[in-house]
Amino acid sequence: MESYKEDLAYIHDVGYSDYALKSAPGILEILNRSKIHQGLVVDLGCGSGLLAQELVKAGYHVLGIDISESMIAIARARVPNAEFRIASLFKTNIPPCNAVISIGECFNYLFDSDS
């Protein structure tokens, strides 16, 4: 069952936008200090793509992964230059990349064996 229906995805997008946007400068600084200036960054629990948008603006290639179809639909509309995948982070294959990030709550949820 879709965890975030369209209306809840919109509410989550608006409600957490400050969190994602205020996290972006710190994430970019960590990547810079780690000498990761380009290449693929995987965003686990990417939600509506707010952080992915900032990463693309900074010149990174982004793969966003989220279990919610509705959140990924928002992300794809927001950041057409990024790649997004609807998948459980526990079951998807993460490709070779320069960094994996996760600023959301994806590790706080309880999952059953089918999630």
C-alpha positions in Angstrom: 0.0 0.0 0.0 1.2 3.5 -0.9 2.6 5.0 2.3 2.2 8.6 1.2 -0.9 9.3 -0.9 -0.8 12.4 -3.0 -2.3 14.8 -0.4 0.0 13.5 2.4 3.0 13.7 0.1 2.2 17.4 -0.6 1.8 18.1 3.1 5.1 16.3 3.8 6.8 18.3 1.0 5.6 21.6 2.4 6.1 20.7 6.0 9.7 19.4 5.7 10.9 21.9 3.0 12.8 24.0 5.6 14.6 20.9 7.0 15.8 19.8 3.6 16.8 23.3 2.3 18.6 24.2 5.6 20.4 20.8 5.5 21.7 21.3 1.9 24.6 23.8 2.7 25.9 21.5 5.4 25.7 18.4 3.1 27.4 20.3 0.3 30.2 21.4 2.8 30.7 17.8 3.9 31.0 16.7 0.3 33.4 19.5 -0.4 35.6 18.7 2.6 35.6 15.1 1.6 36.8 16.2 -1.9 33.7 15.0 -3.6 33.1 17.7 -6.1 31.3 15.8 -8.8 29.9 12.5 -9.7 26.9 10.4 -8.5 25.3 11.1 -5.1 22.6 8.7 -4.0 19.9 10.3 -1.8 18.2 7.6 0.3 14.7 8.6 1.4 14.8 11.5 -1.1 11.2 12.4 -0.6 10.1 15.2 -2.8 13.5 15.9 -4.2 14.4 19.2 -2.4 17.9 18.1 -1.4 18.3 16.5 -4.8 17.5 19.8 -6.4 20.3 21.5 -4.5 22.8 18.8 -5.3 22.0 19.1 -9.1 22.4 22.8 -8.9 25.8 22.2 -7.3 26.8 20.0 -10.3 26.3 16.5 -9.0 24.5 13.7 -10.7 21.7 12.4 -8.3 19.9 9.2 -7.9 17.0 9.6 -5.4 15.4 6.6 -3.9 12.2 6.6 -2.0 9.5 4.0 -1.3 6.6 6.5 -1.9 5.3 6.8 -5.4 3.7 10.1 -4.6 6.9 11.6 -3.2 8.8 10.4 -6.3 6.2 12.0 -8.6 6.8 15.3 -6.9 10.6 14.8 -7.1 10.5 14.0 -10.8 8.5 17.1 -11.5 10.8 19.2 -9.4 14.2 17.9 -10.6 13.9 16.5 -14.1 17.7 16.3 -14.4 18.0 13.8 -11.6 17.1 10.1 -11.7 14.5 8.8 -9.2 13.6 5.3 -8.2 10.6 4.0 -6.3 12.1 1.3 -4.1 12.7 0.2 -0.6 16.2 1.2 0.5 16.6 -2.3 2.0 15.9 -4.0 -1.3 17.3 -1.8 -4.0 20.8 -2.1 -5.5 22.8 1.1 -4.9 25.1 1.7 -7.9 28.8 2.6 -7.6 28.7 6.3 -6.5 30.8 9.0 -4.8 28.5 9.4 -1.8 25.3 8.1 -0.2 23.3 10.6 1.9 20.1 10.4 3.9 18.7 13.4 5.8 15.1 12.3 6.2 13.4 9.8 8.4 13.7 6.7 6.3 15.6 4.8 9.0 13.0 5.7 11.6 10.2 3.7 10.1 9.4 0.1 11.0 9.3 -2.1 7.9 7.8 -5.5 7.4 9.5 -8.1 5.3 7.8 -6.8 2.1 8.9 -3.2 2.5 
